[in-house]
């Protein structure tokens, strides 16, 4: 699962890349056209210069050195001169031939005058006419041809525009634009990362505040900041925290009022019962009243539990188990039972480590363990062995087993109020409620001569 930062970064860079890809096609076509036009223009300029030299009453003996000098100076468009008698000067280009029938005034020597009519001389001894440049498709490129004339007749001056040269020019320009595109993507990535980091920082702070609230720190509040949507979430979380605080305060006040309202009339009832003459009915009323007082005390203690334990109760498993086993050990000894407390040697994980803690109140864990040990004592013969085993499970969970060598507990006993042993069945229900409060569960099973009740407890 990708983080919010990764998603924003991918969105920004992906959008910029998509735009650059869409622009790359027309840009590449434009660059190719411009490079070809520039190369052809260079070829026309070079060929026109040679043609003007030939048309200016130059001697044939002077034409060859000129063409050689033009080609030797590193010109990218090699020049070919085809004379009327078939002589080829300069670069060998079979497609460049002089037209013996046409004239320079026709442009390309075929009499159609394509691309203009060339230049005109001025009188005897002036410049002879040259045609405008024509472009001919040849293998591997284009041939720029200009028709001219000397004292022996028509002459063709040609300059080759190589497709490879055009391609190299396009690639060099695309490389520059590619570097610019990479710089644009890098800039977009940096900006997207900064925006994502700023947005994620506020969300992380909000999540951290929610974690503190879930851990019981009701003073935690989200600082204002970030985009409007994030500020709205933070404000809603702050209002929720304030409402939780108000409800807890109201609950404390209600419990205190409940204790006062119920204990005062109960005390009056007790005084009235004590004033009655001694009889069997009086003794029964006193028993009922004592039971009612115990029930009321248990209800008030349960109502006050959030005040004692906070919003996130937790219990030290090893401490509670050791304490309750030591409490029951004298009874095991009196009944001649072999008993053992087996704690995993992997706790704590290091000398300075914390002991394992589960997500339930210490009183609830102690009550669950007491209920299981009481069941083992009550429903196994004297002398039957009893063990308590605590082991680590995956991801910080804790496995707590109460084992005995009795007949075992049927699965139906896990249903509240059901028992095959003549009891109410509430003992297992207390243990089940404790396990489920931590997000865990209770299991029944056998292992050889042993039957066990297993509590899987979630970490705090």
C-alpha positions in Angstrom: 0.0 0.0 0.0 1.5 3.3 -1.1 1.7 6.2 1.2 0.0 9.6 0.6 3.4 11.1 -0.2 4.1 8.5 -2.9 0.7 9.0 -4.4 1.0 12.8 -4.7 4.6 12.4 -6.1 3.4 9.9 -8.6 0.5 12.1 -9.6 2.6 15.2 -10.1 5.4 13.5 -12.0 3.0 11.3 -14.0 1.0 14.4 -15.1 4.1 16.3 -16.1 5.4 13.3 -18.0 2.1 12.8 -19.8 2.2 16.5 -21.0 5.8 16.2 -22.1 5.0 13.0 -24.1 2.0 14.6 -25.8 4.2 17.6 -26.7 7.1 15.5 -27.9 5.5 14.4 -31.2 4.8 17.9 -32.6 8.1 19.2 -31.3 10.0 16.3 -32.9 8.2 17.0 -36.3 8.9 20.7 -36.0 12.6 20.1 -35.2 12.9 17.7 -38.2 11.4 20.2 -40.6 13.5 23.0 -39.3 16.7 20.9 -39.5 15.9 19.9 -43.1 15.1 23.4 -44.1 18.3 24.8 -42.6 20.4 22.0 -44.2 18.8 22.6 -47.6 19.4 26.3 -47.3 23.0 25.7 -46.6 23.2 23.4 -49.6 21.5 26.0 -51.8 23.9 28.8 -50.6 26.9 26.6 -51.3 25.7 25.5 -54.7 24.7 29.0 -55.7 28.1 30.3 -54.9 29.8 27.8 -57.1 27.2 28.3 -59.8 27.8 32.1 -59.7 31.5 31.5 -60.0 31.1 29.3 -63.1 28.6 31.8 -64.7 31.0 34.7 -64.2 33.1 33.7 -67.2 35.4 31.6 -65.1 37.8 29.3 -66.9 37.2 25.6 -66.6 40.7 25.2 -65.1 39.7 27.3 -62.2 36.4 25.5 -61.5 38.0 22.2 -60.3 40.2 23.8 -57.6 37.3 25.8 -56.3 35.0 22.8 -56.0 37.8 20.9 -54.2 38.4 23.8 -51.8 34.6 23.9 -51.0 34.5 20.2 -50.3 37.7 20.1 -48.3 36.7 22.8 -45.8 34.5 20.4 -44.0 31.3 21.4 -45.7 28.4 19.2 -44.7 26.9 19.4 -48.2 29.4 18.1 -50.7 29.3 19.9 -54.1 29.3 18.2 -57.5 29.7 20.0 -60.8 28.6 18.2 -64.0 29.9 19.7 -67.2 28.3 19.6 -70.6 30.8 17.0 -71.9 30.0 14.6 -69.0 33.0 15.5 -66.8 32.2 15.3 -63.1 34.1 17.6 -60.7 34.0 17.3 -56.9 31.9 14.6 -55.1 30.7 11.8 -57.2 27.0 12.0 -57.5 25.5 10.0 -60.4 22.2 11.9 -60.2 23.8 15.1 -61.0 24.1 15.5 -64.8 24.2 18.5 -67.1 21.2 18.8 -69.5 22.5 19.4 -73.0 19.2 20.3 -74.4 17.9 22.7 -71.8 19.2 26.0 -70.7 19.9 27.6 -67.4 16.9 29.8 -67.9 14.7 26.8 -67.6 15.7 26.2 -64.1 16.4 22.5 -64.2 17.3 22.1 -67.9 14.1 20.4 -68.9 12.4 23.4 -70.3 9.6 23.7 -67.7 11.2 26.5 -65.7 10.3 24.9 -62.2 11.2 27.0 -59.2 11.8 30.2 -61.1 13.8 31.3 -64.1 17.2 31.9 -62.7 19.5 34.9 -63.1 20.2 37.0 -66.2 23.5 38.3 -67.4 24.1 41.9 -68.4 25.5 42.2 -71.9 28.6 40.6 -73.4 30.9 39.3 -70.9 28.3 39.7 -68.1 27.1 37.0 -65.8 25.5 34.1 -67.6 22.0 33.1 -66.3 21.6 30.5 -63.5 18.4 28.8 -62.5 16.8 28.7 -59.1 17.6 25.7 -57.0 15.5 22.6 -57.4 15.4 19.7 -54.9 15.4 16.2 -56.2 14.8 13.1 -54.1 17.7 10.7 -54.3 18.8 7.6 -52.4 19.9 8.6 -48.9 18.8 12.2 -49.1 17.9 15.2 -51.3 19.9 16.7 -54.1 19.9 20.5 -54.5 20.5 21.3 -58.2 21.2 24.6 -59.9 21.6 24.9 -63.7 24.3 27.2 -65.0 26.4 27.6 -68.1 30.0 28.3 -69.1 31.8 28.8 -72.4 31.3 25.1 -73.3 27.6 24.9 -72.6 25.2 23.9 -69.8 26.6 23.0 -66.4 24.8 21.5 -63.3 25.9 22.4 -59.8 24.6 20.0 -57.2 24.8 19.8 -53.4 23.7 16.7 -51.5 21.6 17.0 -48.4 22.2 13.7 -46.5 19.3 12.3 -44.4 21.9 11.1 -41.8 23.1 14.7 -41.4 19.5 15.9 -40.9 18.9 13.0 -38.4 22.0 13.9 -36.4 20.9 17.5 -36.2 17.5 16.5 -35.0 18.9 14.1 -32.4 21.3 16.7 -31.0 18.4 19.2 -30.6 16.2 16.5 -29.1 19.0 15.7 -26.6 19.0 19.3 -25.5 15.2 19.3 -25.1 15.3 15.9 -23.4 17.7 17.4 -20.8 15.3 20.3 -20.3 12.4 17.9 -20.0 14.3 15.9 -17.3 14.9 19.2 -15.5 11.2 19.9 -15.6 10.3 16.5 -14.2 12.9 16.9 -11.5 11.5 20.3 -10.6 7.9 18.9 -10.5 9.1 16.0 -8.4 10.7 18.3 -5.8 7.6 20.6 -5.7 5.3 17.6 -5.4 7.4 16.1 -2.6 7.4 19.4 -0.7 3.6 19.6 -1.0 3.1 16.0 -0.1 5.4 16.3 2.9 3.6 19.4 4.2 0.2 17.8 3.7 1.3 14.4 5.2 2.9 16.2 8.2 -0.5 17.6 9.3 -2.2 14.3 8.7 0.5 12.5 10.7 0.0 15.0 13.6 -3.7 14.4 13.5 -3.2 10.6 13.6 -0.8 10.9 16.5 -3.4 12.9 18.4 -6.0 10.2 17.7 -3.6 7.6 19.0 -3.0 9.6 22.2 -6.7 9.8 22.7 -7.2 6.1 22.2 -4.4 5.5 24.7 -6.3 7.5 27.3 -4.7 10.9 27.1 -7.8 13.1 26.9 -5.8 16.3 27.0 -4.4 15.6 23.4 -5.5 18.2 20.8 -4.7 18.7 17.2 -2.9 22.0 16.4 -4.5 24.1 13.7 -2.7 24.1 10.4 -2.7 22.6 6.9 -5.3 22.6 4.1 -8.9 23.4 4.9 -9.9 19.7 4.8 -7.2 18.7 7.2 -8.1 21.6 9.6 -11.8 20.4 9.5 -10.7 16.9 10.5 -8.5 18.3 13.3 -11.3 20.5 14.5 -13.8 17.5 14.5 -11.3 15.4 16.4 -10.8 18.2 19.0 -14.6 18.5 19.5 -14.8 14.7 19.9 -12.1 14.7 22.5 -13.9 17.5 24.4 -17.1 15.6 24.2 -15.5 12.5 25.6 -14.0 14.5 28.5 -17.5 16.0 29.2 -19.1 12.5 29.2 -16.5 11.1 31.5 -17.0 14.0 33.9 -20.7 13.5 33.8 -20.2 9.8 34.4 -18.1 10.5 37.5 -20.7 12.8 38.9 -23.5 10.3 38.1 -21.7 7.5 39.9 -21.1 9.7 42.9 -24.7 10.7 43.0 -25.8 7.1 42.5 -23.8 6.0 45.5 -25.2 8.7 47.7 -28.8 8.2 46.6 -28.8 4.4 47.0 -26.7 4.0 50.2 -28.7 6.5 52.2 -32.1 4.7 51.9 -30.4 1.3 52.2 -29.0 2.4 55.5 -32.5 3.4 56.6 -33.8 0.0 55.7 -31.0 -1.7 57.6 -31.9 0.4 60.7 -35.5 -0.6 60.3 -34.7 -4.3 60.0 -32.4 -4.2 63.0 -35.2 -2.7 65.1 -37.4 -5.7 64.4 -37.7 -8.4 67.1 -35.6 -11.4 66.5 -37.2 -14.0 64.3 -36.6 -16.2 61.3 -38.1 -13.5 59.1 -35.7 -10.9 60.5 -32.7 -13.2 59.8 -33.9 -13.7 56.2 -34.4 -10.0 55.7 -30.8 -9.3 57.0 -29.4 -11.9 54.5 -31.3 -10.4 51.6 -30.2 -6.9 52.7 -26.5 -8.0 52.9 -26.8 -9.5 49.4 -28.3 -6.3 48.1 -25.5 -4.3 49.7 -22.9 -6.5 48.1 -24.6 -6.2 44.7 -24.8 -2.4 45.1 -21.1 -2.3 46.0 -20.2 -4.3 42.9 -22.3 -2.1 40.6 -20.8 1.1 42.0 -17.3 -0.4 41.6 -18.0 -1.4 38.0 -19.3 2.1 37.3 -16.2 3.7 38.8 -13.9 1.4 36.8 -13.1 4.1 34.1 -12.0 6.4 36.8 -9.6 3.9 38.2 -8.3 2.4 35.0 -8.5 5.3 32.5 -9.6 5.1 28.9 -7.0 2.4 28.1 -6.8 -0.3 30.8 -3.9 -2.7 30.9 -2.5 -5.3 33.2 0.9 -6.9 33.9 0.2 -10.6 33.1 3.2 -12.0 34.9 2.5 -9.9 38.0 -1.2 -10.8 38.2 -0.7 -14.5 37.5 2.1 -14.8 40.1 0.1 -13.0 42.7 -3.1 -15.1 42.2 -1.2 -18.4 42.0 0.5 -17.6 45.3 -2.9 -16.8 46.8 -4.3 -20.3 45.8 -1.1 -22.2 46.5 -1.9 -22.9 50.2 -5.2 -24.5 49.2 -3.5 -26.7 46.6 -1.1 -27.8 49.3 -3.8 -28.6 51.8 -5.6 -30.8 49.2 -2.4 -32.6 48.3 -2.4 -31.3 44.8 0.8 -31.1 42.7 0.8 -27.5 41.4 3.1 -25.5 39.2 3.3 -22.0 37.7 5.2 -22.1 34.4 6.2 -18.7 33.0 8.0 -18.4 29.6 11.7 -17.6 30.0 11.5 -15.2 27.0 10.0 -12.5 29.2 11.2 -9.8 29.6 13.0 -9.8 26.2 16.0 -8.1 27.6 17.2 -7.0 31.1 15.7 -3.6 30.6 12.6 -4.7 28.8 9.0 -4.2 30.0 7.0 -7.2 31.1 4.1 -8.3 28.9 1.0 -6.2 29.2 -2.6 -7.1 28.0 -5.5 -4.8 27.2 -7.7 -5.4 30.2 -8.0 -4.2 33.8 -5.9 -5.9 36.5 -9.0 -6.6 38.5 -10.7 -8.3 35.5 -7.7 -10.5 34.8 -7.4 -11.5 38.5 -11.1 -12.3 38.6 -10.9 -14.4 35.4 -7.9 -16.4 36.8 -9.6 -16.8 40.2 -12.7 -18.1 38.4 -10.7 -20.7 36.4 -8.7 -21.9 39.4 -11.9 -22.1 41.5 -13.5 -24.3 38.8 -10.5 -26.6 38.8 -10.5 -27.0 42.5 -14.3 -27.4 42.7 -14.7 -29.9 39.9 -11.6 -32.1 40.2 -10.9 -34.7 42.9 -8.5 -33.8 45.7 -5.0 -34.7 44.7 -5.5 -33.8 41.0 -2.6 -31.7 39.7 -3.2 -28.1 38.6 -0.9 -26.0 36.5 -0.9 -22.4 35.2 1.1 -21.8 32.0 1.9 -18.4 30.5 3.5 -18.2 27.1 4.0 -15.6 24.4 2.0 -15.8 21.2 2.4 -13.9 17.9 2.5 -10.1 17.6 2.7 -9.5 21.4 -0.3 -11.6 22.3 -0.3 -13.7 25.5 -1.5 -17.3 25.9 -2.7 -18.2 29.5 -3.6 -21.8 30.2 -5.2 -23.2 33.4 -4.6 -27.0 33.3 -5.8 -29.8 35.5 -6.0 -33.6 35.4 -9.8 -33.6 35.8 -12.6 -34.7 33.5 -12.4 -31.5 31.4 -14.9 -28.9 30.6 -17.6 -29.5 27.8 -17.9 -26.8 25.1 -21.5 -26.1 26.1 -20.2 -24.7 29.4 -19.0 -21.6 27.6 -22.6 -20.5 27.2 -23.5 -18.1 30.0 -25.4 -19.7 32.8 -24.8 -23.3 31.5 -22.9 -26.0 33.4 -23.0 -29.8 33.7 -21.6 -29.6 37.3 -24.4 -28.1 39.1 -23.0 -24.5 39.2 -24.2 -21.3 37.5 -21.5 -21.5 34.8 -20.6 -17.8 35.4 -16.9 -18.6 36.1 -16.1 -19.4 32.5 -18.2 -16.5 31.4 -16.1 -14.1 33.5 -13.0 -15.6 31.9 -14.5 -15.3 28.4 -15.5 -11.7 28.9 -11.9 -10.9 30.1 -10.4 -12.5 26.9 -12.9 -10.9 24.6 -12.3 -7.4 26.2 -8.7 -7.7 24.9 -9.8 -8.7 21.4 -8.9 -12.3 22.2 -10.9 -15.5 22.9 -11.3 -18.5 25.2 -10.6 -22.1 24.1 -11.3 -25.5 25.7 -9.2 -28.6 25.0 -7.3 -31.6 26.2 -3.6 -32.5 26.0 -3.0 -36.1 27.0 -4.0 -36.5 30.7 -4.5 -32.8 31.0 -7.6 -30.7 30.2 -7.2 -27.0 29.9 -9.0 -23.7 29.5 -6.9 -21.3 27.4 -7.2 -17.5 27.3 -5.7 -15.7 24.3 -5.2 -12.1 25.5 -4.5 -9.1 23.2 -1.6 -6.7 23.9 -2.2 -3.3 25.5 
